[in-house]
């Protein structure tokens, strides 16, 4: 396969929202050799079959972490450096509850590259007029909405309804998925009571530990826009594996960067 063909495949995968990684030898024997890693198949070859498998496994791990890296692989006679560039699908933000906060949250999330789905059983609220930036609007109860929407590890879920008949079915269903982030509005007391009801309904503590509730970072948000900023900031922090505190007390690099790792 030619270099141009590799990049054509990457472009097609990105357009189809399919996760893809492209590994390229940048130092050592076989300079420029490439391996394309898609969810169910690989194309190309780096070194022998064993080395290609190592590169593939590493690429899949980096793809899950949304992290591009240059990785050193030990080979006979030295080391081979492979740059693994990952192209994860754009994250999806699934919002339960077409409430006021959901409007700026949709707008801000779109500006950050999220695909946004808004769902609510109340047809009068879940409208294109109220959410012109949303990619999809689903008018359905939480159970039905979850059955219609594909939840991937790149999905972020915000439950904003503040009503047990909406938010608890949404939470129960969301916690059973692989969603990257699940958050729910409400005070500390509301969320403690909610956790107890979920436990009584059979949700275990391991699943409840995934729940960000009260949702968002502690920035004192009061307006819908400030609350949306708080929620989205926590999502971005989770996406990049950061605690979300002030940079003045942060340890390590301020921003994400490509690093060199070793693999056997």
N, C-alpha and C positions, 0 to 999 in steps of 0.2 A: 504494500500500500504506500502511495506517495505521501510526502509531508502534507501536501494540499488536501489529500483525501482525509487524513486524520483530522485536520481542522474543519473540514466540511462536516464530518461526523459530530464533532464537538458542537458546532453551530446548530446542527439539526436537533441534537439532544437538548441544548439550552432552550431553543425555541419551543420544544415539546414539553419543557419542564421535567425532563428526565435527568437525574443526577449522573454526572460523568466526570472522569478524571483522566488526565493525559500525563503519562510518565515519559520523561526524555532523559537520556544519558547526557550529562553535561561535563563529565570528566572521567577518563578511563577508556578502556577498549570499547569499541562500538559507539563512539561519540555520535550523538544524534539519533540513535536507535529509539524507537517509541513503542509504548504499549498503551492502548486505549481501553479503559475500564468502564463498562456499562453495568447496570444492575444484574443482568443475566448472562453477559458474554464479555469476553475480552478479545481484542484484535491487536495484531502486531506481536513483537517478541523482543525481549531484552536478555541477551545471554542465552543460557540453556533453560530447559523447562523448569528446573528447580528455582533458578533466579527469577524467572518470569512469575512463578507462583508467589515468591516472596514480595516482589514488587506489587503484584496484584493485591495481596492481603494488606500490605501497608497502605496502598492507595485507597482501599475500601475503608480502612480505619480513618484515614485523613478526611475522606469524603464525609463520613459520619460526623466528624468534628468540624467540618467546614474550614479546614486549615491546609493551605499549600505549604510544602516544605521541600528542602533539598535533603535527601536521605542518603547516607553512606552505606553501601552493601559490601561485605567482605567477599572477595572472589580470589581465585588462585592467583597469587602473585601481587596482590594489593587490594585496592579499594575502588569501587565504582560509585560515582556520585550521580544520583538520579533526581532531577527536579520533578516533583509530582504536583501538578497544578490541578486544583479541584474546581468543579463548577457545580455546586449544589443548586437545586431548584430554588427559586425565589420563595421565601417563607410565606405561609398563608396565615392570616389573622382571621380567626373565626370568632365573631362577636355574637353572643346570646343576649338579646335585649336591645331593641331599637330605641333606646332612651337618649336623652340629651347628650350625655357624655360620649355615647357611641358616635355622634356626628363628628366632633373634632378628632376623636380617636381614629376614625376611618380616614379622615383627611390627612392627618399626620403620618399614619402608617403607609398610605399610598406614596407620600413624599419620600419615605425611607425604603421603598421598593417592595413592600408587602403586597401580596394579593389578598384582598379583603372580602370576606363573606359575612353578611349581616343576616341574622335569622331571628324571627319573632313570630309568635302565633297571632299577634294582633295586627291584622292587615292594615288598619288605619295608620299604624306607626311604621311598618316595614314597607316603605315606598321609595321609588326612584327619586321622587321630588325631595325627600328628606335625606337621601343618601346617593346623590348623583355620582360620587367618586367610587362607590362600591363596585366590585367586579361581579358580585352575585348577591341577590336578595332572595332568601328562602322564607316563605311564609308557612310555618309549621311549628308544631309543638316540639320540644327538645328531642324526644325519642325519635320522632319521624325525621327531624332535621339531621340527626347524627347518622341515620340510616341512608340519607341521601348524599352526604358529604364525605369525601375521602379524607381521613385523618392520617397524616404522615408524621414521621419524627421531626419534620420541619414545620409543623402546625403549631400555632400559638393560639390559646383559647382564653377569651375574656368573658366572664359571665357577669353581666351588669344588671340583671333584672330585679334583684333585691326582693324577690317574691318566691317563697318556698315552692309553690306549684310550678314555677318555671325553673328556678335555679337548682333545686335539688335533683330533679331528673337529668338536667344538663350536667351537673357535677358527677353524678353516678355514672352516666354514659361516658363523659370525658375522661374520667380517671381509669376507665378500662381500656383506653387507647394508648398509642405511643406518642401522643402529643408532647412537644418539647416543653411547653409551658401551659399551666392551667391556673388561672387566677379568678377570684370572685370578690365582688364588692361587699361592703358591710363592716360594721364596727368589730372590735375584738370580741365583744360579748356575743354579737350576732353570729360570728364565725365559730366561736366555741360551741354555742348551741347547735349550730349547723353540723359541726363535726360529730357531736354526740348523736344526732339523728342519723347521720350517715353510718356511724358505727352500728347503731341499732338496726340499720337496713342491710348490714353485712359487709360494709366497706372496711377493709383492714387498715391498720396504722401505717403499713408500708405504702399503701396507695394514698392515704391522707397526707403523708409527709411530702408528697409532690405538690400539694395545693398551696398556692400563694394567696393567702387570705388573712387580713385585708390585702387587697390587690394594690400594687404600686409601691414606689419608693416614698420615703417620708420627707416630702418637700413642703408639706403644709398646703397642698392644693385645695382650693375652694371652688373656683369656677369650673365649668365643664372642660375648658381648655387646659387649665392647670392640672385637673385630675387626669385628663387624657395624656398629658405630658408625663405625669408620674407613672402611669401604667405602662406607657410605651418605653420609658427609660428602664424600667425593671425588665421588660422583655428583651431589650437590647443587651442589658447586662447579662442576663441568663444565656442569651444566644452566644455571647463571646466568653462565657465562663468567668465573669467578673462579679465581685461582691456588690458593686453599685455605690460604694462610699465615695468620699471626696478624694480628688487626686492628690491633695496635699499630704495625705497620710498613706497613699498607695505605695505598695512595694512592687519592684520589677518594672517592666516597660509600660509606658502610659498607653500605647496603642498596640494593636496586634501586629505581629511581624513574622516574616519567614525565618525559620531557624534551621539549623543543621542538626539532624539526629542520626544515630547509628542504629543499624539493624543487622542482626546476624543472619 
